[in-house]
């Protein structure tokens, strides 16, 4: 795999698996050479309640790769600069009205919208709706979704 970039801001978004060709549960060390040689990288460290530290690697202010303290990728996000699509239809920059027209069921969990009970993919509600919206009906049709995340959100399922 030497000689070409694996990370691609046009790659398909695959629920519960990958975004930008970065794969969940892979160690960040698999990507570090490419990350630091091909992208502008910002690393943010943050502490979690158990005292360990997680990292977020932000590439070209477009793709965010979150890793646990052992370096394993547990979440990958993107913003409106990312051009890949989920199931060839959903992408950042779409309005609530568009998303409703393209999907069958939407539910809100923890400031995110889960599409058709797919708990490996989420659209992040923009502020202030991430804090105040309890149901889809609370979201105006013209709200634009500028962030998508791929992870394992299945633990949210048991609460609802």
C-alpha positions in Angstrom: 0.0 0.0 0.0 3.0 2.3 -0.3 2.8 5.0 -2.9 -0.8 6.1 -2.7 -3.1 7.7 -0.1 -5.5 5.5 1.7 -7.3 8.3 3.4 -9.8 9.9 1.0 -12.2 12.8 1.6 -14.4 11.4 -1.2 -14.7 7.8 0.1 -18.0 6.2 0.8 -19.2 6.5 4.4 -19.8 2.9 5.6 -21.9 2.7 8.8 -20.1 1.1 11.7 -17.0 0.5 9.7 -15.3 3.4 8.0 -15.2 7.1 6.9 -12.6 8.5 4.6 -11.2 4.9 4.3 -10.2 5.1 8.0 -11.5 2.0 9.8 -13.0 1.7 13.2 -11.1 -0.5 15.7 -7.9 0.0 13.7 -4.9 1.4 15.5 -4.0 5.0 14.6 -0.4 3.8 14.1 -1.6 2.2 10.8 -2.3 5.8 9.5 0.3 8.0 11.2 2.8 8.1 8.3 0.1 9.1 5.9 -1.5 11.5 8.3 1.6 13.4 9.1 3.0 13.4 5.5 -0.2 14.3 3.6 -2.4 16.4 5.9 -2.4 19.4 8.2 -2.9 17.6 11.6 -4.3 19.0 14.8 -4.2 16.6 17.8 -6.5 17.3 20.8 -6.2 15.2 23.9 -9.0 15.0 26.4 -9.5 13.2 29.7 -12.4 10.8 30.3 -13.9 10.0 33.7 -11.8 6.9 34.3 -8.7 9.1 34.2 -7.4 7.9 30.8 -6.8 10.2 27.8 -8.4 9.9 24.4 -7.1 11.7 21.3 -8.8 13.4 18.3 -6.7 13.7 15.2 -8.2 16.4 12.9 -7.0 16.3 9.3 -7.2 19.4 7.2 -10.1 20.6 9.5 -12.3 18.1 7.7 -11.9 14.6 9.1 -11.8 13.8 12.9 -10.4 10.5 14.0 -11.0 9.7 17.7 -8.9 7.2 19.5 -8.9 5.6 22.9 -5.8 5.6 25.2 -4.4 2.6 23.4 -4.7 4.3 20.0 -7.6 2.3 18.7 -10.1 4.3 16.5 -13.6 4.3 18.1 -15.2 7.2 16.2 -14.6 9.0 12.8 -16.3 12.2 11.9 -16.4 14.7 9.1 -17.8 18.1 8.3 -19.2 19.8 5.2 -15.8 19.7 3.4 -16.1 16.0 3.2 -17.6 14.8 -0.2 -18.2 11.1 0.4 -21.8 9.8 0.9 -23.6 7.3 3.1 -25.6 4.7 1.1 -24.9 7.0 -1.9 -27.6 9.4 -0.7 -26.8 11.1 2.6 -23.9 13.6 3.0 -23.0 16.7 5.0 -24.7 19.9 3.9 -28.2 18.4 3.6 -31.2 20.0 5.2 -33.6 18.3 7.6 -36.3 18.4 4.8 -34.0 16.5 2.4 -33.0 13.9 5.0 -36.7 13.3 5.9 -37.5 12.8 2.2 -34.6 10.3 1.7 -35.1 8.1 4.9 -37.9 6.1 6.5 -37.3 6.7 10.2 -35.3 9.3 12.2 -34.7 9.3 15.9 -32.8 11.6 18.2 -30.2 10.3 20.7 -27.7 12.4 22.6 -27.7 15.3 20.2 -27.5 13.1 17.1 -30.0 11.8 14.6 -30.0 8.1 13.9 -31.3 7.1 10.5 -33.5 4.1 10.0 -32.3 2.5 13.2 -28.7 2.3 11.9 -26.6 2.7 15.1 -23.3 2.9 13.2 -24.0 6.2 11.6 -25.2 9.5 13.0 -25.9 13.1 11.9 -24.9 15.6 14.5 -27.6 18.2 15.4 -26.4 21.7 15.1 -26.5 24.0 18.2 -28.9 24.7 20.0 -30.9 21.7 18.8 -28.3 19.3 20.0 -29.3 20.4 23.5 -33.0 21.1 23.3 -34.5 18.8 20.6 -36.3 15.7 22.0 -38.1 14.7 18.8 -37.7 15.1 15.1 -40.7 17.4 15.1 -38.6 19.9 17.1 -36.1 20.3 14.2 -36.8 23.0 11.6 -36.9 21.7 8.0 -34.2 24.2 7.0 -31.6 23.1 9.5 -28.4 22.0 7.7 -26.4 19.0 9.0 -22.7 19.7 8.7 -21.3 16.8 10.7 -21.5 13.1 10.3 -20.0 10.4 12.6 -19.4 6.7 12.2 -19.0 4.7 15.4 -20.8 2.0 17.4 -23.8 3.8 18.9 -25.7 0.6 19.7 -25.6 1.3 23.4 -28.1 4.1 22.8 -30.6 1.5 21.5 -31.2 0.0 24.9 -32.3 3.3 26.4 -35.2 3.8 23.9 
